């Protein structure tokens, strides 16, 4: 059993055994059709996020994380509404564990905003729509 304060390790939920009806997809793909949203990996994080000319929101998530599946699409929609002023990097912590370790992530979803290689804001967990809008607007204001 995990402690509420697990040190520097991403807490993982126990997998649920669900009988899947034939033809029903129970997991959500994190693929995005937006040109402003992309996947970042251990090998591309520096070039796509830290060296980006515009601010980048980094969404650290996992496929098994329910709150991540709620937060991701909301952030994508807000980033798309910013008309290219900001980008969003999606990082699957199960595949890209070094990025999660570098950010000392102990629970997900975890969101960081970068501009010119520096963290300019962050939060963990699900936030209200109003708080998400304020966060994205703060990041967008750095692009000017």
Rosetta blueprint (number, residue, H / E / L):
1 X L
2 X L
3 X L
4 X L
5 X L
6 X L
7 X L
8 X L
9 X L
10 X L
11 X L
12 X L
13 X L
14 X L
15 X L
16 X L
17 X L
18 X L
19 X L
20 X L
21 X L
22 X L
23 X L
24 X L
25 X L
26 X L
27 X L
28 X L
29 X L
30 X L
31 X L
32 X L
33 X L
34 X L
35 X L
36 X L
37 X E
38 X E
39 X E
40 X L
41 X L
42 X L
43 X L
44 X L
45 X H
46 X H
47 X H
48 X H
49 X H
50 X H
51 X L
52 X L
53 X L
54 X L
55 X L
56 X E
57 X E
58 X E
59 X E
60 X E
61 X E
62 X L
63 X L
64 X L
65 X L
66 X H
67 X H
68 X H
69 X H
70 X H
71 X H
72 X H
73 X H
74 X H
75 X H
76 X H
77 X H
78 X H
79 X H
80 X H
81 X H
82 X L
83 X L
84 X L
85 X L
86 X L
87 X E
88 X E
89 X E
90 X E
91 X E
92 X E
93 X L
94 X L
95 X L
96 X L
97 X H
98 X H
99 X H
100 X H
101 X H
102 X H
103 X L
104 X L
105 X L
106 X L
107 X L
108 X L
109 X L
110 X E
111 X E
112 X E
113 X E
114 X E
115 X E
116 X L
117 X L
118 X E
119 X E
120 X E
121 X E
122 X E
123 X E
124 X E
125 X L
126 X L
127 X L
128 X L
129 X H
130 X H
131 X H
132 X H
133 X H
134 X H
135 X H
136 X H
137 X H
138 X H
139 X H
140 X H
141 X H
142 X L
143 X L
144 X L
